[in-house]
Amino acid sequence: MNIEAFVNVAKPLGLLGIKINQGDNVIAEWHLEQECRRNIYSATKSFTSCAVGFAVQEGLLSLNEKLTDAFSEDMPEYISDNLRKATVRDLLTMCLGQENGNLMGAQRPLYKEDDWVKMSFKIPFVYEPGTHFVYNNVGPYLAGILVQRRAGCDLVSYLTPRFFSHLGIKSPTWETDPLRNSFGAGGLFLTLSELHKFGMFYLNQGTWNGKQLLDSEWIKESTRQQVDAPYGYLFWRGNYNSYRADGKYCQISMILPEKQVVITTMAECRQADLFMQALYECICKEL
């Protein structure tokens, strides 16, 4: 596949690299520089979704659990009706019920509190869970915390024998909160090829080297649209029936199941709308 048109548009926007597979075959690849591990920002959320899938598969948690039960020791003195209704599933859909985004990148260094779990539950649940889409790091952070508590280890340690080691991803760095818990909403560092393997794992419905690691039904459920917004369980939905892990500055791994394609990019792009438009028009449309 000729990706020159895309590179011509995206390189001035900050493209660092792109890799495209159709099935098992790499059909296009371009790099501005040698690969190194970079912060994939909110594409990390999709790895937390993956970790939740493994935890559900192993019976460590249920999406139907009430947060008041799952985090009973962390509840504020006053528990609102909306908080009482919230479930683990609501942590994954950006419809948790809080009015604004919290635990965002510019906020995290400024918090005086060390216990971000208790702090998160003190934020008012203004809306009934499931009714308002508000992009918010609290949900994926708490989802990651719950997996860690039930598994008894951080997310890297949890995912390594189940996932990372199978894909040949060795000891990735993952941002932590002040209490050294993995931060499930961001801060995972990977190379472009490592992020691309994640997309391939999802294209192959949870199978790697012929072995079913993660239930294909979880893959389907977590990547379909779940709410009144183009969002699954910590995956964005997009054109051409695609879904993607998507991080700030265009760290993307996009899966197009009907075309059997994975497109992965790393970039330093501050114009994501133009970048995505080029991706759709110059690549997806031509496949």
Backbone as CSV, one residue per row, in Angstrom:
resi,resn,N_x,N_y,N_z,CA_x,CA_y,CA_z,C_x,C_y,C_z
1,MET,0.837,-1.199,0.000,0.000,0.000,0.000,0.876,1.256,0.000
2,ASN,0.492,2.256,-0.778,1.226,3.513,-0.841,0.685,4.483,0.209
3,ILE,1.526,4.826,1.171,1.082,5.733,2.236,1.697,7.121,2.090
4,GLU,2.244,7.398,0.911,2.927,8.671,0.700,2.000,9.857,0.930
5,ALA,0.754,9.764,0.481,-0.182,10.876,0.640,-0.428,11.170,2.113
6,PHE,-0.586,10.104,2.898,-0.792,10.306,4.331,0.442,10.918,4.981
7,VAL,1.610,10.377,4.672,2.844,10.886,5.273,3.048,12.358,4.907
8,ASN,2.717,12.727,3.670,2.879,14.118,3.243,2.019,15.073,4.065
9,VAL,0.828,14.598,4.453,-0.057,15.422,5.282,0.337,15.350,6.751
10,ALA,0.623,14.146,7.212,0.787,13.925,8.652,2.181,14.262,9.173
11,LYS,3.198,14.168,8.347,4.544,14.483,8.829,4.657,15.929,9.321
12,PRO,4.133,16.923,8.594,4.170,18.290,9.126,3.334,18.466,10.399
13,LEU,2.384,17.554,10.624,1.559,17.613,11.837,2.252,16.963,13.036
14,GLY,3.357,16.252,12.784,4.099,15.646,13.886,4.166,14.135,13.871
15,LEU,3.824,13.505,12.751,3.910,12.047,12.648,5.335,11.567,12.901
16,LEU,5.475,10.548,13.762,6.775,9.947,14.046,6.915,8.574,13.405
17,GLY,5.784,7.889,13.227,5.839,6.564,12.630,4.455,6.006,12.421
18,ILE,4.356,5.097,11.456,3.094,4.414,11.189,3.396,2.992,10.738
19,LYS,2.533,2.068,11.135,2.665,0.666,10.737,1.265,0.143,10.440
20,ILE,1.136,-0.575,9.331,-0.171,-1.088,8.916,-0.060,-2.570,8.591
21,ASN,-0.947,-3.332,9.179,-1.080,-4.751,8.859,-2.422,-5.013,8.209
22,GLN,-2.415,-5.926,7.228,-3.656,-6.519,6.752,-3.514,-8.010,6.985
23,GLY,-4.304,-8.515,7.920,-4.074,-9.870,8.388,-2.702,-9.945,9.037
24,ASP,-1.952,-10.975,8.721,-0.623,-11.158,9.313,0.475,-10.403,8.571
25,ASN,0.132,-9.735,7.490,1.138,-9.119,6.632,1.255,-7.615,6.884
26,VAL,2.497,-7.145,7.091,2.753,-5.711,7.149,2.679,-5.187,5.725
27,ILE,1.724,-4.279,5.463,1.540,-3.784,4.088,2.101,-2.375,3.900
28,ALA,2.438,-1.705,5.006,3.060,-0.383,4.893,3.690,-0.018,6.226
29,GLU,4.773,0.733,6.149,5.472,1.148,7.368,6.336,2.363,7.036
30,TRP,6.379,3.314,7.954,7.214,4.513,7.771,7.649,5.005,9.137
31,HIS,8.903,5.384,9.246,9.432,5.883,10.513,10.248,7.151,10.268
32,LEU,10.024,8.148,11.060,10.849,9.355,11.026,12.181,9.106,11.702
33,GLU,12.174,8.239,12.707,13.355,7.956,13.505,13.262,6.535,14.035
34,GLN,14.305,6.064,14.689,14.255,4.728,15.293,13.192,4.696,16.387
35,GLU,12.588,3.531,16.522,11.556,3.384,17.549,12.154,3.445,18.951
36,CYS,11.452,4.086,19.841,11.773,4.035,21.268,10.459,4.082,22.025
37,ARG,10.513,3.725,23.277,9.285,3.761,24.073,8.886,5.203,24.378
38,ARG,7.620,5.478,24.140,7.049,6.788,24.382,5.769,6.640,25.190
39,ASN,5.415,7.723,25.838,4.140,7.761,26.561,2.999,7.638,25.552
40,ILE,2.143,6.657,25.734,0.993,6.512,24.835,-0.252,7.181,25.418
41,TYR,-0.081,7.879,26.526,-1.157,8.675,27.121,-2.434,7.841,27.260
42,SER,-3.548,8.355,26.762,-4.835,7.694,27.029,-5.061,6.418,26.240
43,ALA,-4.175,6.082,25.302,-4.259,4.739,24.716,-4.053,3.685,25.799
44,THR,-3.437,4.098,26.906,-3.286,3.235,28.085,-4.624,2.708,28.563
45,LYS,-5.662,3.523,28.440,-6.984,3.114,28.931,-7.430,1.794,28.324
46,SER,-7.106,1.591,27.050,-7.523,0.355,26.387,-6.790,-0.855,26.957
47,PHE,-5.568,-0.658,27.455,-4.851,-1.745,28.134,-5.509,-2.047,29.487
48,THR,-6.024,-1.012,30.137,-6.774,-1.237,31.377,-8.058,-1.998,31.086
49,SER,-8.720,-1.670,29.987,-9.890,-2.438,29.559,-9.529,-3.900,29.359
50,CYS,-8.379,-4.138,28.755,-7.882,-5.502,28.554,-7.664,-6.203,29.896
51,ALA,-7.069,-5.489,30.855,-6.834,-6.062,32.182,-8.141,-6.400,32.869
52,VAL,-9.144,-5.529,32.731,-10.465,-5.815,33.296,-11.035,-7.071,32.655
53,GLY,-10.832,-7.214,31.346,-11.316,-8.421,30.667,-10.707,-9.689,31.235
54,PHE,-9.411,-9.681,31.493,-8.771,-10.844,32.103,-9.320,-11.092,33.509
55,ALA,-9.546,-10.013,34.257,-10.063,-10.164,35.622,-11.487,-10.718,35.621
56,VAL,-12.303,-10.290,34.671,-13.653,-10.846,34.530,-13.559,-12.319,34.150
57,GLN,-12.683,-12.632,33.222,-12.485,-14.006,32.762,-12.088,-14.924,33.910
58,GLU,-11.308,-14.382,34.839,-10.830,-15.185,35.964,-11.744,-15.127,37.184
59,GLY,-12.868,-14.431,37.063,-13.815,-14.358,38.165,-13.375,-13.457,39.302
60,LEU,-12.439,-12.554,39.035,-11.967,-11.648,40.085,-12.933,-10.493,40.329
61,LEU,-13.712,-10.165,39.324,-14.669,-9.075,39.480,-15.797,-9.241,38.476
62,SER,-16.853,-8.471,38.688,-18.010,-8.463,37.795,-18.338,-7.023,37.430
63,LEU,-18.748,-6.796,36.194,-19.122,-5.451,35.781,-20.379,-4.968,36.483
64,ASN,-21.145,-5.886,37.041,-22.398,-5.514,37.699,-22.222,-5.149,39.172
65,GLU,-21.016,-5.297,39.699,-20.792,-4.939,41.108,-21.047,-3.453,41.334
66,LYS,-21.709,-3.146,42.427,-21.879,-1.754,42.820,-20.543,-1.202,43.338
67,LEU,-20.266,0.039,43.008,-19.027,0.643,43.498,-19.035,0.772,45.010
68,THR,-20.201,0.932,45.588,-20.293,1.023,47.051,-19.882,-0.283,47.709
69,ASP,-19.992,-1.398,46.990,-19.518,-2.684,47.509,-18.046,-2.903,47.157
70,ALA,-17.701,-2.628,45.900,-16.334,-2.883,45.441,-15.322,-1.985,46.146
71,PHE,-15.754,-0.784,46.542,-14.867,0.180,47.204,-15.468,0.616,48.547
72,SER,-15.969,-0.343,49.287,-16.711,-0.022,50.518,-15.877,0.758,51.529
73,GLU,-14.569,0.520,51.562,-13.708,1.198,52.538,-13.313,2.602,52.093
74,ASP,-13.672,2.969,50.878,-13.236,4.244,50.321,-14.364,5.255,50.168
75,MET,-15.562,4.879,50.601,-16.714,5.735,50.399,-16.663,6.982,51.292
76,PRO,-17.177,8.098,50.781,-17.259,9.307,51.609,-18.331,9.147,52.680
77,GLU,-18.347,10.069,53.596,-19.338,10.003,54.679,-20.753,10.065,54.127
78,TYR,-20.958,10.941,53.149,-22.277,11.011,52.510,-22.202,10.327,51.156
79,ILE,-23.083,9.359,50.922,-23.137,8.627,49.662,-24.421,9.028,48.943
80,SER,-24.280,9.698,47.824,-25.446,10.180,47.078,-26.172,9.024,46.395
81,ASP,-27.395,9.288,45.976,-28.177,8.269,45.273,-27.488,7.857,43.970
82,ASN,-26.895,8.818,43.280,-26.220,8.489,42.016,-24.999,7.613,42.249
83,LEU,-24.242,7.894,43.290,-23.095,7.044,43.614,-23.566,5.645,43.986
84,ARG,-24.666,5.545,44.686,-25.197,4.212,45.057,-25.569,3.386,43.831
85,LYS,-25.927,4.045,42.746,-26.337,3.328,41.532,-25.145,2.900,40.671
86,ALA,-23.994,3.507,40.871,-22.850,3.293,39.976,-22.288,1.882,40.118
87,THR,-21.925,1.293,38.977,-21.353,-0.052,38.939,-19.966,-0.022,38.306
88,VAL,-19.298,-1.166,38.362,-17.981,-1.286,37.731,-18.082,-0.974,36.244
89,ARG,-19.152,-1.389,35.613,-19.326,-1.091,34.182,-19.246,0.404,33.918
90,ASP,-19.785,1.216,34.804,-19.781,2.670,34.606,-18.378,3.262,34.651
91,LEU,-17.430,2.540,35.199,-16.045,3.002,35.202,-15.427,2.952,33.807
92,LEU,-16.037,2.188,32.896,-15.433,1.889,31.603,-16.041,2.656,30.438
93,THR,-17.116,3.400,30.659,-17.887,3.975,29.554,-17.844,5.498,29.481
94,MET,-17.149,6.157,30.388,-17.119,7.625,30.487,-18.498,8.183,30.825
95,CYS,-19.328,7.376,31.428,-20.641,7.832,31.887,-20.776,7.573,33.387
96,LEU,-19.723,7.901,34.123,-19.683,7.604,35.553,-20.678,8.442,36.341
97,GLY,-20.930,9.662,35.891,-21.881,10.525,36.595,-21.270,11.790,37.165
98,GLN,-19.957,11.922,37.065,-19.320,13.155,37.533,-19.388,14.211,36.427
99,GLU,-19.389,15.475,36.837,-19.685,16.563,35.905,-18.498,16.951,35.030
100,ASN,-17.284,16.800,35.538,-16.083,17.224,34.821,-15.011,16.150,34.895
101,GLY,-14.022,16.273,34.012,-12.895,15.357,34.043,-11.967,15.653,35.207
102,ASN,-11.536,14.627,35.886,-10.582,14.751,36.988,-9.462,13.734,36.811
103,LEU,-8.379,13.924,37.557,-7.165,13.115,37.430,-6.540,13.277,36.051
104,MET,-6.768,14.427,35.429,-6.209,14.686,34.112,-4.730,15.069,34.242
105,GLY,-4.030,15.070,33.106,-2.580,15.232,33.134,-2.089,16.483,33.826
106,ALA,-2.749,17.598,33.581,-2.315,18.854,34.188,-2.704,18.960,35.658
107,GLN,-3.633,18.113,36.088,-4.107,18.161,37.473,-3.277,17.294,38.407
108,ARG,-2.803,16.151,37.901,-2.222,15.145,38.791,-1.024,15.649,39.601
109,PRO,-0.121,16.449,39.024,1.017,16.899,39.845,0.629,17.872,40.953
110,LEU,-0.579,18.402,40.904,-0.964,19.474,41.821,-1.784,19.011,43.022
111,TYR,-2.238,17.753,43.004,-3.071,17.278,44.110,-2.270,17.203,45.406
112,LYS,-2.872,17.661,46.474,-2.247,17.543,47.793,-2.496,16.161,48.395
113,GLU,-3.608,15.536,48.012,-3.953,14.221,48.539,-3.071,13.139,47.906
114,ASP,-2.738,12.130,48.684,-2.023,10.963,48.174,-2.983,9.829,47.826
115,ASP,-4.103,9.752,48.514,-5.071,8.679,48.282,-6.079,9.149,47.246
116,TRP,-5.779,8.834,45.992,-6.635,9.306,44.910,-7.944,8.532,44.821
117,VAL,-8.000,7.351,45.412,-9.245,6.585,45.391,-10.293,7.291,46.254
118,LYS,-9.948,7.556,47.496,-10.881,8.273,48.373,-11.207,9.652,47.816
119,MET,-10.202,10.327,47.271,-10.419,11.643,46.674,-11.422,11.562,45.527
120,SER,-11.320,10.521,44.711,-12.201,10.380,43.549,-13.659,10.234,43.954
121,PHE,-13.904,9.526,45.030,-15.287,9.314,45.442,-15.887,10.524,46.155
122,LYS,-15.047,11.472,46.527,-15.556,12.713,47.118,-16.031,13.693,46.056
123,ILE,-15.644,13.460,44.805,-16.104,14.303,43.708,-17.588,14.013,43.491
124,PRO,-18.448,15.032,43.443,-19.898,14.787,43.343,-20.291,13.983,42.110
125,PHE,-21.207,13.062,42.307,-21.828,12.314,41.213,-23.097,13.071,40.836
126,VAL,-22.932,14.017,39.934,-24.006,14.951,39.592,-25.106,14.276,38.787
127,TYR,-24.706,13.366,37.906,-25.652,12.713,37.006,-25.864,11.257,37.406
128,GLU,-26.998,10.731,36.988,-27.216,9.294,37.139,-26.223,8.564,36.240
129,PRO,-25.520,7.580,36.765,-24.548,6.852,35.935,-25.202,6.307,34.670
130,GLY,-24.456,6.395,33.564,-24.954,5.889,32.290,-25.704,6.891,31.455
131,THR,-25.899,8.119,31.961,-26.741,9.082,31.259,-25.983,10.220,30.587
132,HIS,-24.768,10.542,31.043,-24.017,11.674,30.494,-22.579,11.254,30.193
133,PHE,-22.181,11.435,28.933,-20.810,11.102,28.530,-19.903,12.278,28.884
134,VAL,-18.991,12.063,29.799,-18.023,13.083,30.213,-16.653,12.416,30.259
135,TYR,-15.741,12.854,29.392,-14.413,12.243,29.368,-13.694,12.537,30.682
136,ASN,-13.301,11.476,31.374,-12.894,11.595,32.777,-11.925,10.464,33.097
137,ASN,-10.784,10.781,33.691,-9.809,9.744,34.045,-10.163,8.976,35.302
138,VAL,-11.154,9.423,36.048,-11.505,8.747,37.302,-11.958,7.314,37.048
139,GLY,-12.800,7.098,36.058,-13.326,5.755,35.799,-12.239,4.739,35.497
140,PRO,-11.410,4.972,34.474,-10.356,3.992,34.172,-9.333,3.849,35.290
141,TYR,-9.074,4.940,36.011,-8.162,4.828,37.161,-8.727,3.862,38.198
142,LEU,-9.992,4.042,38.559,-10.602,3.169,39.561,-10.745,1.734,39.054
143,ALA,-11.010,1.576,37.756,-11.075,0.219,37.197,-9.730,-0.482,37.352
144,GLY,-8.654,0.258,37.077,-7.324,-0.315,37.253,-7.016,-0.630,38.703
145,ILE,-7.459,0.233,39.611,-7.259,-0.009,41.040,-7.963,-1.284,41.465
146,LEU,-9.193,-1.480,40.987,-9.955,-2.663,41.390,-9.272,-3.944,40.918
147,VAL,-8.773,-3.949,39.692,-8.042,-5.122,39.207,-6.825,-5.384,40.092
148,GLN,-6.096,-4.328,40.428,-4.882,-4.493,41.237,-5.208,-5.029,42.625
149,ARG,-6.270,-4.528,43.207,-6.643,-5.000,44.547,-7.078,-6.459,44.524
150,ARG,-7.849,-6.831,43.534,-8.333,-8.215,43.477,-7.212,-9.182,43.103
151,ALA,-6.281,-8.704,42.282,-5.179,-9.571,41.840,-4.011,-9.568,42.819
152,GLY,-3.918,-8.520,43.629,-2.824,-8.425,44.597,-1.494,-8.000,43.999
153,CYS,-1.536,-7.288,42.860,-0.292,-6.823,42.234,-0.610,-5.658,41.309
154,ASP,0.442,-4.972,40.854,0.231,-3.850,39.936,-0.158,-4.366,38.554
155,LEU,-0.544,-3.449,37.664,-1.066,-3.858,36.360,-0.002,-4.465,35.455
156,VAL,1.240,-3.995,35.551,2.307,-4.618,34.756,2.513,-6.061,35.198
157,SER,2.569,-6.274,36.502,2.755,-7.639,37.016,1.567,-8.523,36.676
158,TYR,0.370,-7.940,36.679,-0.827,-8.729,36.358,-0.855,-9.111,34.880
159,LEU,-0.558,-8.147,34.011,-0.671,-8.402,32.583,0.523,-9.154,32.003
160,THR,1.659,-9.162,32.695,2.845,-9.787,32.108,2.639,-11.270,31.797
161,PRO,2.259,-12.128,32.741,2.119,-13.546,32.379,0.898,-13.828,31.506
162,ARG,-0.101,-12.973,31.571,-1.338,-13.200,30.829,-1.284,-12.638,29.415
163,PHE,-0.460,-11.598,29.224,-0.536,-10.839,27.989,0.823,-10.353,27.482
164,PHE,1.497,-9.491,28.246,2.735,-8.875,27.771,3.776,-9.899,27.338
165,SER,3.985,-10.926,28.150,5.042,-11.888,27.821,4.736,-12.640,26.533
166,HIS,3.462,-12.922,26.272,3.084,-13.609,25.037,3.392,-12.757,23.810
167,LEU,3.238,-11.438,23.950,3.453,-10.534,22.830,4.897,-10.041,22.743
168,GLY,5.737,-10.493,23.675,7.132,-10.081,23.655,7.354,-8.655,24.127
169,ILE,6.463,-8.172,24.966,6.592,-6.824,25.539,7.184,-6.972,26.936
170,LYS,8.410,-6.515,27.111,9.142,-6.767,28.353,9.134,-5.550,29.269
171,SER,8.627,-5.736,30.473,8.723,-4.767,31.576,8.454,-3.324,31.154
172,PRO,7.282,-3.052,30.608,7.007,-1.665,30.242,6.863,-0.774,31.475
173,THR,7.237,0.476,31.305,7.036,1.470,32.360,5.583,1.913,32.348
174,TRP,5.007,2.086,33.540,3.615,2.532,33.660,3.544,3.533,34.802
175,GLU,3.009,4.695,34.536,2.864,5.746,35.552,2.111,5.214,36.772
176,THR,2.463,5.711,37.947,1.785,5.306,39.178,1.204,6.529,39.892
177,ASP,0.277,6.251,40.800,-0.245,7.300,41.676,0.718,7.464,42.862
178,PRO,0.452,8.379,43.788,1.389,8.589,44.901,1.571,7.375,45.812
179,LEU,0.610,6.446,45.777,0.716,5.234,46.601,1.274,4.054,45.806
180,ARG,1.814,4.356,44.612,2.505,3.375,43.759,1.568,2.377,43.075
181,ASN,0.306,2.734,42.959,-0.620,1.937,42.160,-0.481,2.333,40.691
182,SER,-0.557,1.370,39.781,-0.557,1.691,38.353,-1.717,2.623,38.043
183,PHE,-1.439,3.640,37.227,-2.463,4.620,36.874,-3.170,4.159,35.599
184,GLY,-4.327,3.574,35.764,-5.002,2.907,34.652,-5.510,3.808,33.553
185,ALA,-5.474,5.130,33.760,-5.998,6.057,32.753,-4.931,6.605,31.821
186,GLY,-3.658,6.329,32.089,-2.612,6.877,31.230,-1.228,6.496,31.711
187,GLY,-0.227,6.924,30.937,1.144,6.814,31.390,1.851,5.507,31.131
188,LEU,1.332,4.681,30.211,2.053,3.475,29.794,3.003,3.869,28.654
189,PHE,4.229,3.359,28.706,5.241,3.676,27.699,5.514,2.447,26.835
190,LEU,5.342,2.598,25.516,5.559,1.513,24.572,6.194,2.052,23.298
191,THR,6.797,1.149,22.511,7.218,1.514,21.164,6.013,1.432,20.229
192,LEU,6.173,1.968,19.037,5.116,1.859,18.033,4.800,0.389,17.747
193,SER,5.820,-0.431,17.595,5.587,-1.850,17.271,4.905,-2.585,18.420
194,GLU,5.210,-2.205,19.655,4.537,-2.829,20.796,3.063,-2.432,20.839
195,LEU,2.776,-1.170,20.599,1.378,-0.730,20.535,0.663,-1.414,19.372
196,HIS,1.371,-1.615,18.276,0.787,-2.290,17.112,0.425,-3.739,17.439
197,LYS,1.253,-4.387,18.223,0.932,-5.762,18.637,-0.375,-5.813,19.414
198,PHE,-0.620,-4.790,20.222,-1.891,-4.721,20.951,-3.063,-4.697,19.971
199,GLY,-2.948,-3.863,18.933,-4.000,-3.830,17.922,-4.164,-5.160,17.224
200,MET,-3.060,-5.839,16.943,-3.131,-7.151,16.294,-3.811,-8.177,17.200
201,PHE,-3.528,-8.099,18.493,-4.163,-8.997,19.462,-5.679,-8.839,19.419
202,TYR,-6.131,-7.599,19.316,-7.576,-7.363,19.252,-8.148,-7.750,17.896
203,LEU,-7.427,-7.484,16.819,-7.880,-7.933,15.500,-8.088,-9.442,15.506
204,ASN,-7.189,-10.159,16.174,-7.249,-11.622,16.226,-8.134,-12.142,17.353
205,GLN,-8.965,-11.251,17.885,-9.995,-11.643,18.855,-9.424,-12.328,20.096
206,GLY,-8.300,-11.795,20.593,-7.731,-12.301,21.837,-6.834,-13.511,21.672
207,THR,-6.491,-13.826,20.431,-5.624,-14.976,20.146,-4.225,-14.487,19.795
208,TRP,-3.202,-15.209,20.273,-1.817,-14.890,19.906,-1.048,-16.187,19.709
209,ASN,-0.405,-16.308,18.559,0.341,-17.535,18.211,-0.518,-18.783,18.397
210,GLY,-1.764,-18.657,17.987,-2.667,-19.799,18.014,-3.287,-20.114,19.357
211,LYS,-2.987,-19.328,20.369,-3.512,-19.590,21.704,-4.516,-18.509,22.097
212,GLN,-5.700,-18.936,22.514,-6.733,-17.993,22.954,-6.395,-17.532,24.364
213,LEU,-5.977,-16.276,24.489,-5.593,-15.738,25.790,-6.758,-15.036,26.480
214,LEU,-7.491,-14.237,25.725,-8.605,-13.465,26.266,-9.864,-13.816,25.485
215,ASP,-10.953,-14.006,26.199,-12.233,-14.413,25.618,-12.627,-13.491,24.460
216,SER,-12.912,-14.067,23.315,-13.296,-13.274,22.147,-14.592,-12.514,22.388
217,GLU,-15.470,-13.048,23.245,-16.716,-12.338,23.549,-16.436,-11.036,24.296
218,TRP,-15.403,-11.035,25.153,-15.022,-9.786,25.821,-14.499,-8.773,24.806
219,ILE,-13.695,-9.255,23.845,-13.180,-8.367,22.804,-14.343,-7.698,22.074
220,LYS,-15.327,-8.487,21.681,-16.473,-7.936,20.946,-17.273,-6.967,21.804
221,GLU,-17.520,-7.354,23.043,-18.335,-6.529,23.932,-17.638,-5.219,24.279
222,SER,-16.358,-5.288,24.556,-15.649,-4.104,25.033,-15.368,-3.099,23.927
223,THR,-15.451,-3.531,22.670,-15.129,-2.630,21.565,-16.355,-2.148,20.801
224,ARG,-17.534,-2.628,21.142,-18.748,-2.110,20.496,-19.220,-0.859,21.237
225,GLN,-20.050,-0.055,20.585,-20.554,1.160,21.220,-21.463,0.797,22.386
226,GLN,-21.176,1.369,23.545,-21.883,1.012,24.770,-22.879,2.073,25.228
227,VAL,-22.652,3.328,24.842,-23.453,4.437,25.366,-23.812,5.373,24.214
228,ASP,-24.455,6.485,24.543,-24.860,7.450,23.528,-23.677,8.339,23.141
229,ALA,-22.637,7.694,22.719,-21.396,8.339,22.291,-20.569,7.248,21.607
230,PRO,-19.620,7.625,20.758,-18.833,6.598,20.042,-17.767,5.983,20.946
231,TYR,-18.218,5.215,21.935,-17.296,4.711,22.950,-17.748,3.341,23.426
232,GLY,-16.745,2.455,23.627,-17.002,1.134,24.185,-16.578,1.084,25.635
233,TYR,-15.802,0.065,25.987,-15.177,0.010,27.311,-13.731,0.494,27.173
234,LEU,-13.544,1.801,27.243,-12.233,2.434,27.139,-11.613,2.270,25.756
235,PHE,-12.458,2.146,24.748,-12.075,2.197,23.345,-12.976,3.197,22.637
236,TRP,-12.392,3.986,21.733,-13.177,4.871,20.880,-13.676,4.110,19.657
237,ARG,-14.877,4.446,19.213,-15.396,3.965,17.941,-15.145,5.020,16.866
238,GLY,-15.032,4.576,15.588,-14.759,5.525,14.530,-15.346,5.111,13.193
239,ASN,-14.972,5.838,12.146,-15.443,5.557,10.790,-15.020,4.169,10.345
240,TYR,-15.718,3.659,9.335,-15.432,2.353,8.741,-15.587,1.226,9.764
241,ASN,-16.504,1.427,10.698,-16.760,0.428,11.749,-15.483,0.083,12.509
242,SER,-14.639,1.092,12.684,-13.365,0.887,13.377,-13.505,1.153,14.865
243,TYR,-12.531,0.674,15.607,-12.382,1.060,17.015,-10.896,1.240,17.274
244,ARG,-10.577,1.978,18.340,-9.162,2.290,18.515,-8.801,2.608,19.959
245,ALA,-7.570,2.292,20.294,-6.893,2.862,21.451,-6.338,4.196,20.979
246,ASP,-6.579,5.253,21.759,-6.294,6.598,21.269,-5.722,7.441,22.389
247,GLY,-4.479,7.879,22.231,-3.832,8.701,23.235,-3.502,10.085,22.717
248,LYS,-3.332,11.016,23.628,-3.018,12.406,23.302,-1.848,12.489,22.329
249,TYR,-1.935,13.461,21.438,-0.920,13.715,20.408,-0.866,12.607,19.362
250,CYS,-1.962,11.827,19.267,-2.159,10.840,18.190,-1.309,9.582,18.337
251,GLN,-1.298,9.035,19.539,-0.792,7.677,19.748,-2.006,6.764,19.534
252,ILE,-2.051,6.076,18.417,-3.272,5.400,17.988,-2.968,3.976,17.550
253,SER,-3.834,3.046,17.941,-3.876,1.745,17.282,-5.329,1.486,16.908
254,MET,-5.594,1.554,15.610,-6.949,1.452,15.079,-7.150,0.085,14.441
255,ILE,-8.269,-0.532,14.778,-8.604,-1.848,14.239,-9.821,-1.706,13.336
256,LEU,-9.718,-2.234,12.127,-10.838,-2.262,11.181,-11.170,-3.726,10.908
257,PRO,-12.065,-4.316,11.689,-12.309,-5.759,11.599,-12.748,-6.223,10.213
258,GLU,-13.592,-5.434,9.547,-14.121,-5.873,8.256,-13.045,-5.916,7.175
259,LYS,-12.018,-5.094,7.327,-10.914,-5.078,6.378,-9.718,-5.896,6.867
260,GLN,-9.839,-6.438,8.099,-8.748,-7.202,8.712,-7.456,-6.380,8.765
261,VAL,-7.607,-5.127,9.197,-6.507,-4.171,9.176,-6.265,-3.588,10.563
262,VAL,-4.995,-3.381,10.880,-4.582,-2.613,12.061,-3.663,-1.491,11.588
263,ILE,-3.964,-0.275,12.026,-3.153,0.897,11.711,-2.687,1.500,13.025
264,THR,-1.391,1.635,13.191,-0.843,2.181,14.434,0.059,3.360,14.111
265,THR,-0.117,4.429,14.875,0.717,5.618,14.689,1.275,6.084,16.020
266,MET,2.419,6.722,15.944,2.929,7.528,17.049,3.264,8.898,16.495
267,ALA,2.997,9.916,17.301,3.137,11.275,16.790,3.308,12.261,17.936
268,GLU,3.657,13.470,17.558,3.654,14.615,18.472,2.747,15.671,17.849
269,CYS,1.496,15.302,17.669,0.547,16.101,16.897,-0.403,16.865,17.806
270,ARG,-0.476,18.178,17.591,-1.405,19.022,18.347,-2.668,19.332,17.550
271,GLN,-2.819,18.718,16.383,-4.003,18.933,15.546,-4.617,17.577,15.217
272,ALA,-5.173,16.953,16.228,-5.668,15.577,16.103,-6.778,15.456,15.067
273,ASP,-7.633,16.463,14.935,-8.728,16.382,13.964,-8.188,16.265,12.542
274,LEU,-7.174,17.066,12.216,-6.580,16.996,10.884,-5.862,15.669,10.669
275,PHE,-5.208,15.191,11.710,-4.486,13.915,11.648,-5.462,12.775,11.377
276,MET,-6.575,12.742,12.137,-7.560,11.675,11.956,-8.224,11.769,10.586
277,GLN,-8.493,12.979,10.134,-9.079,13.150,8.808,-8.166,12.565,7.736
278,ALA,-6.877,12.822,7.853,-5.910,12.272,6.894,-5.846,10.750,6.982
279,LEU,-5.922,10.230,8.193,-5.886,8.779,8.384,-7.065,8.114,7.684
280,TYR,-8.245,8.701,7.869,-9.442,8.146,7.230,-9.400,8.278,5.709
281,GLU,-9.016,9.472,5.218,-9.120,9.749,3.798,-7.978,9.157,2.980
282,CYS,-6.771,9.179,3.542,-5.605,8.733,2.777,-5.317,7.245,2.935
283,ILE,-5.811,6.662,4.035,-5.492,5.246,4.284,-6.758,4.388,4.331
284,CYS,-7.633,4.651,5.291,-8.817,3.790,5.458,-9.655,3.723,4.188
285,LYS,-9.846,4.870,3.544,-10.676,4.939,2.339,-10.053,4.147,1.189
286,GLU,-8.720,4.012,1.201,-8.024,3.376,0.087,-7.823,1.877,0.281
287,LEU,-8.127,1.365,1.457,-7.900,-0.046,1.724,-8.905,-0.932,0.990
